[in-house]
Amino acid sequence: MDYRTPLRDMRFLINDVLDFEDHYEAIESDASGELVDTVLEQCARFAENELFPLRASGDKTGCSWNEGVVSTPAGFAEAYATYVQGGWPSIAGNPAFGGQGLPRSISLWVEEIMASANMAWTMYGSLSRAAINAIDSHGSDELKATFLPRLISGEWTGTMCLTEPHCGSDVGLLNTRAEPHADGSYRITGTKIFISSGDHDLA
């Protein structure tokens, strides 16, 4: 079985349904139809050749934990290194911190292609987006300088710490709290389980 990115369908949506050219003009972006097409083609090649062949090992083998170290399935780390070298984590990142500054509407298509080819692998990098957005929008200059260049480049990855022993996606039942202190630090109390991308050997 092979995975083939539905580029024809994507182009139809981008050009004929969503009219991205007008969208880019409205947000004063330098993006163009030609650029989007190139990004999609390169992403499709990476997803089909690098990610899709690893999907079975992600499901059958999974991660292993040995002496406090988490190892991802064979091939995951190498694919992640290729992903970073290709500049994929930085597509929509803030240029002030090493990002390419392309519209989020482009990076969403990139994530769609990669997730379709291999969701287990794609989760590792995609969880950085929320961390980047939160820090870029609300973080201090010190936090931005510390975290954003590394998250945007893919040197570090974000994580999702949602589930607690008594609840999963029902965020109204969460008990964990972060209390600010005068020195700028926070005291965190609570218990989390099932930490998505909490530890791995990719970044």
Backbone as ProteinMPNN parsed JSONL, in Angstrom:
{"seq_chain_A": "MDYRTPLRDMRFLINDVLDFEDHYEAIESDASGELVDTVLEQCARFAENELFPLRASGDKTGCSWNEGVVSTPAGFAEAYATYVQGGWPSIAGNPAFGGQGLPRSISLWVEEIMASANMAWTMYGSLSRAAINAIDSHGSDELKATFLPRLISGEWTGTMCLTEPHCGSDVGLLNTRAEPHADGSYRITGTKIFISSGDHDLA", "coords_chain_A": {"N_chain_A": [[0.837, -1.187, 0.0], [0.482, 2.25, -0.76], [0.91, 5.737, 0.021], [-0.568, 8.513, -1.381], [-0.464, 11.869, -1.756], [-3.291, 13.932, -1.984], [-2.955, 16.083, -4.051], [-4.191, 17.344, -6.235], [-6.845, 17.702, -5.375], [-6.355, 19.356, -3.188], [-5.263, 21.621, -4.407], [-7.498, 22.468, -5.827], [-9.225, 23.199, -3.732], [-7.7, 25.235, -2.516], [-7.307, 27.13, -4.594], [-9.747, 27.444, -6.061], [-11.935, 27.223, -4.331], [-11.312, 28.364, -1.763], [-9.825, 30.563, -2.5], [-7.067, 31.534, -2.101], [-5.229, 33.429, -3.06], [-6.455, 35.982, -2.928], [-6.783, 36.01, -0.2], [-4.119, 36.125, 0.741], [-3.375, 38.629, -0.197], [-5.093, 40.208, 1.323], [-4.096, 39.882, 3.902], [-1.677, 40.97, 3.609], [0.551, 39.4, 2.8], [3.546, 37.913, 1.479], [3.22, 35.552, 0.238], [2.422, 33.325, -2.459], [0.546, 31.768, -5.133], [2.265, 30.127, -6.567], [4.331, 29.695, -4.726], [2.934, 28.325, -2.688], [2.236, 26.016, -4.092], [4.748, 24.879, -4.546], [5.575, 24.381, -1.896], [3.614, 22.505, -1.098], [4.138, 20.391, -2.893], [6.784, 19.655, -2.201], [6.398, 18.945, 0.46], [4.624, 16.813, 0.149], [6.294, 14.969, -1.104], [8.139, 14.451, 0.951], [6.407, 13.386, 2.917], [5.333, 11.107, 1.641], [7.615, 9.585, 0.976], [9.235, 9.474, 3.28], [7.707, 9.519, 5.706], [5.309, 7.934, 5.486], [6.237, 5.202, 5.092], [6.987, 4.587, 7.708], [4.764, 4.24, 9.246], [3.676, 1.789, 10.112], [5.514, 0.777, 11.99], [5.201, 2.609, 14.009], [2.691, 1.971, 15.005], [2.812, -0.805, 15.536], [5.261, -1.364, 16.875], [5.811, 0.874, 18.546], [6.75, 3.16, 21.238], [9.569, 2.718, 23.444], [10.713, 2.21, 26.806], [13.578, 2.492, 28.625], [15.669, 2.256, 31.296], [14.997, 4.845, 32.148], [14.952, 6.277, 29.787], [13.245, 7.285, 26.904], [12.588, 5.788, 23.842], [11.832, 6.25, 20.458], [10.081, 4.527, 17.751], [11.974, 2.646, 15.274], [13.523, 4.604, 12.815], [12.041, 6.909, 13.244], [13.488, 9.033, 14.503], [15.399, 9.665, 12.567], [13.766, 10.538, 10.482], [12.706, 12.775, 11.712], [14.968, 14.377, 11.935], [15.422, 14.94, 9.241], [13.126, 16.384, 8.728], [13.544, 18.674, 10.317], [15.896, 19.676, 9.128], [14.854, 20.345, 6.681], [13.46, 22.621, 7.233], [10.808, 22.587, 7.974], [9.52, 22.851, 10.581], [9.592, 25.583, 11.006], [7.975, 27.036, 9.302], [5.603, 28.725, 9.684], [6.551, 30.288, 11.671], [7.513, 33.074, 13.792], [9.471, 35.496, 12.235], [11.293, 36.991, 13.732], [12.353, 35.253, 15.488], [13.59, 33.289, 14.063], [11.769, 32.087, 12.372], [9.937, 31.406, 9.276], [7.802, 32.953, 8.667], [5.518, 32.541, 7.09], [2.019, 32.416, 6.138], [-0.314, 30.999, 8.479], [-2.228, 29.508, 7.253], [-0.906, 28.133, 5.269], [0.858, 26.45, 6.667], [-0.96, 24.806, 7.911], [-1.882, 23.149, 5.859], [0.456, 21.743, 5.392], [0.708, 20.326, 7.823], [-1.585, 18.773, 7.596], [-0.979, 17.096, 5.405], [1.27, 15.676, 6.395], [0.206, 14.46, 8.713], [-1.718, 12.821, 7.58], [-0.144, 10.967, 6.323], [1.322, 9.84, 8.418], [0.258, 9.785, 11.422], [1.091, 9.185, 14.05], [3.834, 9.824, 14.111], [3.735, 12.533, 13.35], [2.518, 13.838, 15.477], [4.515, 14.535, 17.318], [5.967, 16.835, 16.399], [3.851, 18.584, 15.833], [2.696, 19.354, 18.217], [4.139, 21.445, 19.128], [3.142, 23.795, 18.134], [1.007, 25.035, 19.661], [2.392, 25.718, 21.986], [4.281, 27.505, 20.96], [2.584, 29.538, 19.99], [1.371, 30.414, 22.398], [3.56, 31.351, 23.927], [4.652, 33.279, 22.198], [2.564, 35.092, 22.057], [1.964, 35.779, 24.727], [4.185, 35.559, 26.377], [7.04, 36.666, 28.343], [9.8, 38.822, 27.374], [12.121, 37.492, 28.013], [11.29, 34.794, 28.215], [10.467, 34.398, 25.563], [12.91, 34.721, 24.176], [14.306, 32.571, 25.182], [12.793, 30.221, 24.593], [11.423, 30.365, 22.025], [13.227, 30.459, 19.653], [14.29, 27.845, 19.73], [12.057, 26.152, 19.727], [10.802, 26.894, 17.331], [12.75, 26.252, 15.444], [12.797, 23.543, 15.713], [14.576, 22.297, 17.319], [13.822, 21.919, 19.943], [10.767, 20.445, 21.203], [7.236, 20.929, 21.711], [4.747, 19.956, 24.172], [1.834, 18.149, 25.338], [0.032, 18.514, 28.145], [-2.522, 17.473, 29.386], [-4.375, 15.417, 30.35], [-5.582, 14.201, 33.475], [-5.591, 12.063, 36.424], [-8.321, 11.771, 37.094], [-9.784, 12.797, 35.0], [-10.161, 13.308, 31.441], [-10.498, 14.71, 28.524], [-12.275, 16.554, 29.502], [-11.993, 19.557, 30.312], [-13.02, 21.216, 32.249], [-12.939, 19.888, 34.617], [-10.344, 19.817, 35.453], [-7.716, 19.966, 37.863], [-5.154, 20.935, 38.237], [-3.033, 23.658, 39.013], [-1.42, 26.805, 38.411], [0.372, 28.997, 40.193], [1.281, 32.339, 40.33], [4.407, 33.819, 41.333], [6.214, 36.412, 43.086], [8.76, 36.673, 42.014], [8.491, 36.108, 39.383], [8.324, 33.467, 38.732], [6.404, 30.366, 38.682], [4.359, 28.401, 40.801], [3.529, 25.154, 40.477], [0.888, 22.957, 41.001], [-0.533, 19.733, 41.135], [-1.52, 16.746, 39.291], [-0.516, 14.992, 36.459], [-1.16, 12.736, 33.73], [-0.392, 10.48, 30.999], [1.292, 12.023, 29.108], [1.496, 13.565, 26.21], [4.035, 13.387, 23.859], [5.862, 13.882, 25.844], [8.401, 12.924, 26.515], [11.107, 11.942, 24.529], [13.273, 10.778, 21.849], [13.729, 12.431, 19.715], [14.172, 15.242, 19.535]], "CA_chain_A": [[0.0, 0.0, 0.0], [1.203, 3.513, -0.826], [0.151, 6.958, 0.3], [-0.401, 9.555, -2.382], [-1.082, 13.119, -1.32], [-4.298, 14.388, -2.955], [-2.579, 17.448, -4.413], [-5.192, 17.93, -7.14], [-7.962, 18.153, -4.544], [-5.895, 20.478, -2.376], [-5.164, 22.8, -5.281], [-8.864, 22.91, -6.113], [-9.716, 23.906, -2.548], [-6.913, 26.446, -2.298], [-7.447, 28.114, -5.669], [-11.106, 27.661, -6.567], [-12.925, 27.328, -3.258], [-10.885, 29.291, -0.713], [-9.239, 31.747, -3.132], [-5.956, 31.949, -1.252], [-4.544, 34.618, -3.58], [-7.096, 37.144, -2.303], [-6.501, 35.915, 1.238], [-2.762, 36.606, 0.985], [-3.397, 40.076, -0.396], [-5.809, 40.823, 2.448], [-3.254, 39.874, 5.102], [-0.404, 41.577, 3.2], [1.587, 38.373, 2.822], [4.292, 37.736, 0.235], [2.93, 34.218, -0.287], [1.802, 33.304, -3.782], [0.099, 30.447, -5.555], [3.446, 29.355, -6.958], [5.007, 29.283, -3.494], [2.107, 27.303, -2.04], [2.35, 24.797, -4.881], [6.071, 24.31, -4.271], [5.55, 23.86, -0.527], [2.796, 21.291, -1.072], [4.83, 19.323, -3.617], [7.919, 19.198, -1.395], [5.854, 18.281, 1.643], [4.08, 15.531, -0.302], [7.428, 14.07, -1.343], [8.65, 14.044, 2.264], [5.41, 12.541, 3.586], [5.192, 9.833, 0.937], [8.858, 8.814, 0.962], [9.864, 9.348, 4.594], [6.785, 9.298, 6.825], [4.367, 6.829, 5.297], [6.842, 3.888, 5.352], [7.198, 4.371, 9.144], [3.487, 4.213, 9.978], [3.44, 0.485, 10.738], [6.344, 0.625, 13.194], [4.611, 3.443, 15.047], [1.546, 1.269, 15.584], [3.145, -2.158, 15.993], [6.38, -1.351, 17.817], [5.593, 1.921, 19.535], [7.908, 3.645, 21.987], [10.068, 1.856, 24.515], [11.299, 2.933, 27.934], [14.646, 1.68, 29.179], [16.537, 2.991, 32.216], [14.61, 6.243, 32.189], [15.068, 6.906, 28.471], [12.203, 6.902, 25.956], [13.044, 5.669, 22.458], [10.762, 6.138, 19.47], [10.302, 3.406, 16.834], [13.056, 2.768, 14.297], [13.287, 5.506, 11.698], [11.376, 8.156, 13.646], [14.477, 10.082, 14.772], [16.001, 10.06, 11.296], [12.757, 11.327, 9.76], [12.596, 14.077, 12.378], [16.152, 15.155, 11.552], [15.16, 15.415, 7.878], [12.063, 17.388, 8.897], [14.178, 19.892, 10.836], [16.815, 20.177, 8.104], [14.042, 20.909, 5.607], [12.85, 23.87, 7.672], [9.356, 22.439, 8.135], [8.954, 23.386, 11.834], [9.657, 27.046, 11.075], [7.205, 27.636, 8.203], [4.737, 29.837, 10.11], [7.143, 30.895, 12.857], [7.843, 34.495, 13.813], [10.821, 35.716, 11.704], [12.169, 37.56, 14.757], [12.954, 34.147, 16.242], [14.067, 32.273, 13.133], [10.7, 31.518, 11.564], [9.831, 31.858, 7.889], [6.757, 33.964, 8.622], [4.452, 32.281, 6.124], [0.705, 32.359, 6.789], [-0.72, 29.749, 9.133], [-3.035, 28.747, 6.302], [-0.009, 27.233, 4.538], [1.376, 25.408, 7.566], [-2.044, 23.851, 8.181], [-1.863, 22.148, 4.79], [1.639, 20.909, 5.651], [0.358, 19.406, 8.905], [-2.581, 17.838, 7.063], [-0.279, 16.111, 4.575], [2.106, 14.821, 7.241], [-0.647, 13.659, 9.593], [-2.373, 11.798, 6.765], [0.841, 9.933, 6.028], [1.781, 9.171, 9.638], [-0.208, 10.601, 12.545], [1.888, 8.922, 15.253], [5.06, 10.613, 14.01], [3.42, 13.957, 13.215], [2.148, 14.411, 16.779], [5.669, 15.083, 18.038], [6.239, 18.203, 15.977], [2.665, 19.449, 15.779], [2.352, 19.857, 19.543], [4.896, 22.674, 19.393], [2.416, 24.976, 17.652], [0.296, 25.715, 20.748], [3.399, 26.306, 22.876], [4.825, 28.674, 20.262], [1.563, 30.593, 19.976], [1.178, 30.942, 23.753], [4.739, 32.121, 24.34], [4.792, 34.44, 21.319], [1.489, 36.048, 22.34], [1.826, 36.167, 26.131], [5.412, 35.375, 27.142], [7.953, 37.792, 28.557], [10.912, 38.848, 26.419], [13.066, 36.447, 28.419], [10.73, 33.507, 27.799], [10.512, 34.333, 24.1], [14.295, 34.526, 23.753], [14.744, 31.24, 25.612], [12.057, 29.1, 24.018], [10.942, 30.449, 20.641], [14.165, 30.007, 18.616], [14.48, 26.395, 19.783], [10.811, 25.508, 19.311], [10.556, 27.189, 15.92], [13.725, 25.516, 14.629], [12.611, 22.106, 15.882], [15.565, 21.766, 18.267], [12.964, 21.458, 21.033], [9.363, 20.268, 20.823], [6.249, 21.17, 22.755], [4.068, 18.772, 24.685], [0.465, 18.409, 25.779], [-0.163, 18.007, 29.502], [-3.943, 17.699, 29.618], [-5.079, 14.391, 31.114], [-5.32, 13.967, 34.895], [-6.126, 10.745, 36.791], [-9.78, 11.75, 37.231], [-10.472, 13.336, 33.817], [-9.406, 13.363, 30.198], [-10.69, 15.929, 27.742], [-13.21, 17.463, 30.178], [-11.083, 20.513, 30.951], [-13.671, 21.848, 33.388], [-12.656, 19.114, 35.827], [-8.913, 19.844, 35.755], [-7.366, 20.513, 39.177], [-3.81, 21.507, 38.245], [-3.01, 25.117, 39.085], [-0.124, 27.487, 38.367], [0.24, 30.219, 40.984], [2.427, 33.227, 40.091], [5.176, 34.331, 42.465], [6.745, 37.762, 42.867], [10.0, 36.632, 41.23], [8.176, 35.772, 37.998], [8.159, 32.022, 38.575], [5.081, 29.838, 39.014], [4.318, 27.157, 41.565], [2.537, 24.29, 39.837], [0.41, 21.844, 41.815], [-1.454, 18.876, 40.398], [-0.991, 15.485, 38.779], [-0.83, 14.742, 35.056], [-0.804, 11.423, 33.189], [-0.469, 10.395, 29.537], [1.851, 13.267, 28.581], [1.794, 13.406, 24.784], [5.332, 13.941, 23.469], [6.516, 14.347, 27.058], [9.815, 12.559, 26.464], [11.404, 11.171, 23.314], [14.651, 10.919, 21.387], [13.74, 13.125, 18.423], [14.752, 16.589, 19.632]], "C_chain_A": [[0.883, 1.252, 0.0], [0.288, 4.657, -0.414], [0.465, 7.968, -0.786], [-1.167, 10.796, -1.931], [-2.08, 13.604, -2.371], [-4.071, 15.843, -3.373], [-3.611, 18.113, -5.324], [-6.377, 18.475, -6.35], [-7.573, 19.374, -3.715], [-5.795, 21.754, -3.2], [-6.547, 23.355, -5.607], [-9.419, 23.716, -4.936], [-9.011, 25.25, -2.367], [-7.226, 27.525, -3.332], [-8.888, 28.452, -6.025], [-12.152, 27.849, -5.473], [-12.538, 28.42, -2.256], [-10.246, 30.57, -1.242], [-8.116, 32.329, -2.28], [-5.244, 33.2, -1.756], [-5.13, 35.888, -2.962], [-6.821, 37.187, -0.807], [-5.117, 36.49, 1.543], [-2.662, 38.115, 0.784], [-4.014, 40.779, 0.808], [-4.947, 40.886, 3.701], [-1.855, 40.419, 4.808], [0.76, 40.599, 3.328], [2.278, 38.307, 1.462], [4.027, 36.376, -0.4], [2.218, 34.334, -1.631], [1.345, 31.89, -4.098], [1.261, 29.554, -5.923], [4.193, 28.843, -5.733], [4.238, 28.165, -2.801], [2.249, 25.977, -2.767], [3.681, 24.098, -4.62], [6.118, 23.681, -2.885], [4.779, 22.545, -0.472], [3.502, 20.128, -1.758], [5.994, 18.764, -2.808], [7.452, 18.448, -0.152], [5.308, 16.908, 1.28], [5.202, 14.521, -0.518], [7.986, 13.548, -0.015], [7.688, 13.072, 2.948], [5.328, 11.161, 2.953], [6.434, 8.96, 1.072], [9.448, 8.544, 2.338], [8.892, 8.931, 5.701], [5.894, 8.08, 6.658], [5.003, 5.456, 5.546], [7.029, 3.572, 6.837], [5.908, 4.133, 9.915], [3.277, 2.897, 10.706], [4.255, 0.329, 12.016], [5.805, 1.477, 14.332], [3.466, 2.754, 15.748], [1.937, -0.07, 16.204], [4.222, -2.168, 17.075], [6.154, -0.338, 18.929], [6.884, 2.357, 20.204], [8.326, 2.629, 23.039], [10.72, 2.721, 25.586], [12.33, 2.035, 28.587], [15.577, 2.558, 30.0], [16.27, 4.495, 32.151], [14.689, 6.984, 30.871], [13.977, 6.372, 27.551], [12.78, 6.893, 24.548], [11.844, 5.505, 21.539], [11.065, 4.968, 18.532], [11.417, 3.693, 15.828], [12.643, 3.682, 13.148], [12.67, 6.837, 12.078], [12.383, 9.299, 13.823], [15.113, 10.585, 13.479], [15.036, 10.927, 10.477], [12.614, 12.708, 10.384], [13.784, 14.965, 12.02], [15.982, 15.727, 10.146], [14.128, 16.537, 7.888], [12.651, 18.723, 9.355], [15.091, 20.512, 9.78], [16.064, 20.832, 6.947], [13.351, 22.206, 5.976], [11.354, 23.794, 7.907], [8.821, 22.995, 9.451], [8.809, 24.907, 11.831], [8.752, 27.762, 10.079], [6.398, 28.862, 8.637], [5.299, 30.572, 11.321], [7.461, 32.37, 12.676], [9.277, 34.701, 13.301], [11.798, 36.294, 12.723], [12.879, 36.477, 15.555], [13.33, 32.985, 15.326], [13.004, 31.632, 12.268], [10.675, 32.079, 10.153], [8.699, 32.863, 7.692], [5.673, 33.751, 7.592], [3.111, 32.186, 6.846], [0.411, 30.99, 7.385], [-1.543, 28.881, 8.186], [-2.18, 27.806, 5.459], [0.466, 26.107, 5.446], [0.301, 24.395, 7.942], [-2.107, 22.769, 7.113], [-0.678, 21.201, 4.975], [1.327, 19.878, 6.736], [-0.651, 18.363, 8.442], [-1.917, 16.728, 6.252], [0.513, 15.144, 5.443], [1.265, 13.916, 8.132], [-1.352, 12.554, 8.82], [-1.423, 10.648, 6.461], [1.254, 9.159, 7.268], [1.428, 10.031, 10.854], [0.652, 10.413, 13.789], [3.161, 9.762, 15.247], [4.759, 12.107, 14.051], [3.066, 14.607, 14.546], [3.318, 15.089, 17.475], [5.928, 16.543, 17.669], [5.043, 19.126, 16.069], [2.281, 20.013, 17.143], [3.143, 21.115, 19.921], [4.088, 23.918, 19.057], [1.73, 25.738, 18.782], [1.276, 26.386, 21.707], [3.984, 27.569, 22.252], [3.832, 29.829, 20.293], [1.407, 31.248, 21.347], [2.346, 31.824, 24.174], [4.878, 33.386, 23.501], [3.758, 35.519, 21.645], [1.521, 36.594, 23.765], [3.12, 36.096, 26.946], [6.212, 36.653, 27.309], [9.05, 37.745, 27.496], [11.915, 37.745, 26.729], [12.575, 35.07, 27.989], [10.801, 33.344, 26.283], [11.923, 34.023, 23.614], [14.794, 33.127, 24.084], [14.101, 30.13, 24.796], [11.766, 29.194, 22.523], [11.965, 30.019, 19.587], [14.304, 28.485, 18.572], [13.226, 25.633, 19.362], [10.567, 25.698, 17.819], [11.517, 26.428, 15.014], [13.502, 24.011, 14.674], [13.644, 21.472, 16.792], [14.855, 21.214, 19.499], [11.567, 21.22, 20.483], [8.468, 20.583, 22.016], [5.614, 19.864, 23.199], [2.644, 19.147, 25.06], [0.255, 17.725, 27.12], [-1.612, 18.252, 29.911], [-4.538, 16.705, 30.616], [-4.612, 14.302, 32.564], [-5.984, 12.653, 35.289], [-7.652, 10.668, 36.808], [-10.511, 12.289, 36.003], [-9.544, 13.366, 32.614], [-9.601, 14.688, 29.5], [-11.68, 16.911, 28.37], [-12.409, 18.48, 30.984], [-11.71, 21.229, 32.143], [-13.393, 21.142, 34.697], [-11.178, 19.134, 36.217], [-8.646, 20.535, 37.092], [-6.01, 21.214, 39.209], [-3.866, 23.032, 38.187], [-1.568, 25.632, 38.998], [-0.295, 28.828, 39.061], [1.477, 31.101, 40.789], [3.084, 33.685, 41.384], [5.798, 35.673, 42.084], [7.991, 37.764, 41.987], [9.76, 36.257, 39.77], [8.012, 34.29, 37.736], [6.729, 31.619, 38.945], [5.234, 28.564, 39.83], [3.179, 26.317, 40.996], [2.18, 23.151, 40.779], [-0.587, 21.042, 40.991], [-0.755, 17.631, 39.901], [-1.454, 15.284, 37.343], [-0.423, 13.321, 34.675], [-0.934, 11.48, 31.669], [0.031, 11.687, 28.883], [2.278, 13.059, 27.127], [3.095, 14.122, 24.433], [6.112, 14.465, 24.671], [7.994, 14.033, 27.11], [10.021, 11.705, 25.224], [12.835, 11.448, 22.889], [14.748, 11.658, 20.052], [14.452, 14.469, 18.49], [15.683, 16.675, 20.83]], "O_chain_A": [[1.906, 1.299, 0.683], [-0.936, 4.559, -0.491], [1.63, 8.242, -1.074], [-2.384, 10.753, -1.75], [-1.731, 13.677, -3.55], [-4.888, 16.719, -3.087], [-3.873, 19.309, -5.197], [-6.857, 19.576, -6.62], [-8.361, 20.307, -3.559], [-6.19, 22.83, -2.751], [-6.739, 24.57, -5.656], [-10.008, 24.781, -5.124], [-9.649, 26.268, -2.1], [-7.391, 28.695, -2.986], [-9.214, 29.615, -6.264], [-13.141, 28.555, -5.671], [-13.345, 29.294, -1.943], [-10.136, 31.556, -0.513], [-8.199, 33.46, -1.802], [-4.705, 33.961, -0.951], [-4.388, 36.768, -2.524], [-6.649, 38.256, -0.222], [-4.958, 37.254, 2.494], [-1.944, 38.797, 1.516], [-3.519, 41.814, 1.256], [-5.051, 41.834, 4.479], [-0.961, 40.34, 5.651], [1.808, 40.924, 3.887], [1.676, 38.606, 0.431], [4.559, 36.082, -1.471], [1.512, 35.306, -1.901], [1.714, 30.936, -3.412], [1.25, 28.359, -5.629], [4.636, 27.694, -5.704], [4.828, 27.171, -2.376], [2.37, 24.928, -2.133], [3.733, 22.876, -4.488], [6.639, 22.578, -2.715], [5.241, 21.578, 0.134], [3.468, 19.002, -1.261], [6.176, 17.549, -2.732], [8.044, 17.44, 0.236], [5.505, 15.944, 2.021], [5.07, 13.353, -0.155], [8.268, 12.358, 0.126], [8.113, 12.054, 3.494], [5.26, 10.155, 3.66], [6.331, 7.748, 1.258], [10.086, 7.513, 2.551], [9.222, 8.086, 6.534], [5.742, 7.285, 7.585], [4.36, 4.608, 6.164], [7.21, 2.408, 7.196], [5.949, 3.853, 11.113], [2.748, 2.891, 11.818], [3.754, -0.189, 13.014], [5.939, 1.107, 15.498], [3.279, 2.925, 16.953], [1.448, -0.427, 17.275], [4.11, -2.888, 18.066], [6.29, -0.657, 20.11], [7.976, 1.97, 19.787], [7.532, 1.79, 23.464], [11.212, 3.815, 25.31], [12.004, 0.942, 29.051], [16.197, 3.485, 29.478], [17.196, 5.305, 32.104], [14.509, 8.202, 30.837], [13.799, 5.16, 27.427], [13.389, 7.87, 24.112], [10.946, 4.71, 21.815], [12.19, 4.468, 18.519], [11.754, 4.849, 15.571], [11.556, 3.547, 12.586], [12.763, 7.8, 11.317], [12.151, 10.408, 13.343], [15.338, 11.784, 13.315], [15.438, 11.916, 9.863], [12.423, 13.698, 9.677], [13.624, 16.17, 11.824], [16.357, 16.872, 9.891], [14.247, 17.514, 7.149], [12.29, 19.778, 8.833], [15.066, 21.723, 9.563], [16.571, 21.757, 6.312], [12.72, 22.832, 5.125], [10.695, 24.826, 8.029], [7.736, 23.576, 9.445], [7.993, 25.455, 12.572], [8.766, 28.992, 10.021], [6.503, 29.922, 8.019], [4.606, 31.388, 11.93], [7.652, 32.85, 11.559], [10.211, 34.14, 13.873], [13.007, 36.107, 12.591], [13.882, 36.741, 16.218], [13.383, 31.835, 15.761], [13.306, 30.718, 11.501], [11.308, 33.094, 9.865], [8.643, 33.546, 6.669], [4.966, 34.698, 7.246], [3.074, 31.903, 8.044], [0.835, 29.961, 6.859], [-1.549, 27.656, 8.308], [-2.676, 26.785, 4.983], [0.477, 24.944, 5.044], [0.616, 23.248, 8.258], [-2.355, 21.603, 7.422], [-0.797, 19.999, 4.741], [1.645, 18.698, 6.586], [-0.582, 17.203, 8.848], [-2.259, 15.555, 6.402], [0.438, 13.93, 5.252], [1.576, 12.736, 8.288], [-1.56, 11.463, 9.352], [-1.844, 9.496, 6.353], [1.51, 7.957, 7.193], [2.204, 10.896, 11.26], [0.917, 11.377, 14.507], [3.525, 10.345, 16.268], [5.463, 12.862, 14.722], [3.291, 15.803, 14.726], [3.137, 16.103, 18.148], [6.088, 17.387, 18.551], [5.192, 20.316, 16.351], [1.611, 21.043, 17.219], [2.84, 21.767, 20.92], [4.321, 24.982, 19.631], [1.853, 26.96, 18.86], [1.024, 27.492, 22.185], [4.161, 28.58, 22.932], [4.202, 30.965, 20.588], [1.321, 32.472, 21.455], [2.148, 32.914, 24.711], [5.189, 34.451, 24.035], [4.038, 36.711, 21.525], [1.148, 37.745, 23.993], [3.142, 36.533, 28.096], [6.084, 37.595, 26.527], [9.205, 36.74, 26.803], [12.486, 37.138, 25.823], [13.347, 34.27, 27.46], [11.155, 32.277, 25.783], [12.115, 33.169, 22.749], [15.608, 32.564, 23.354], [14.781, 29.203, 24.357], [11.856, 28.187, 21.821], [11.6, 29.263, 18.686], [14.423, 27.904, 17.494], [13.318, 24.59, 18.715], [10.169, 24.761, 17.127], [11.131, 26.002, 13.925], [13.955, 23.284, 13.791], [13.614, 20.263, 17.024], [15.238, 20.172, 20.033], [11.218, 21.733, 19.42], [8.89, 20.51, 23.17], [5.914, 18.799, 22.659], [2.293, 20.326, 25.093], [0.295, 16.498, 27.213], [-1.888, 19.153, 30.704], [-5.137, 17.109, 31.613], [-3.415, 14.323, 32.849], [-6.856, 12.168, 34.567], [-8.216, 9.602, 36.559], [-11.741, 12.247, 35.961], [-8.322, 13.44, 32.744], [-8.952, 15.678, 29.837], [-11.902, 17.992, 27.824], [-12.174, 18.297, 32.179], [-10.991, 21.794, 32.966], [-13.583, 21.716, 35.769], [-10.802, 18.524, 37.218], [-9.263, 21.55, 37.416], [-5.746, 22.003, 40.116], [-4.634, 23.615, 37.422], [-0.629, 24.978, 39.453], [-1.021, 29.696, 38.577], [2.596, 30.662, 41.052], [2.417, 33.909, 42.394], [5.893, 36.017, 40.906], [8.255, 38.743, 41.29], [10.711, 36.104, 39.003], [7.608, 33.891, 36.644], [5.952, 32.427, 39.453], [6.126, 27.753, 39.58], [2.016, 26.719, 41.029], [3.061, 22.463, 41.294], [-1.386, 21.605, 40.243], [0.455, 17.476, 40.067], [-2.644, 15.392, 37.047], [0.531, 12.769, 35.223], [-1.517, 12.417, 31.123], [-0.724, 12.364, 28.186], [3.31, 12.444, 26.859], [3.238, 15.319, 24.68], [6.925, 15.38, 24.539], [8.768, 14.794, 27.69], [9.199, 10.844, 24.911], [13.526, 12.262, 23.501], [15.743, 11.522, 19.339], [15.243, 14.8, 17.607], [16.269, 17.729, 21.082]]}, "name": "protein", "num_of_chains": 1, "seq": "MDYRTPLRDMRFLINDVLDFEDHYEAIESDASGELVDTVLEQCARFAENELFPLRASGDKTGCSWNEGVVSTPAGFAEAYATYVQGGWPSIAGNPAFGGQGLPRSISLWVEEIMASANMAWTMYGSLSRAAINAIDSHGSDELKATFLPRLISGEWTGTMCLTEPHCGSDVGLLNTRAEPHADGSYRITGTKIFISSGDHDLA"}
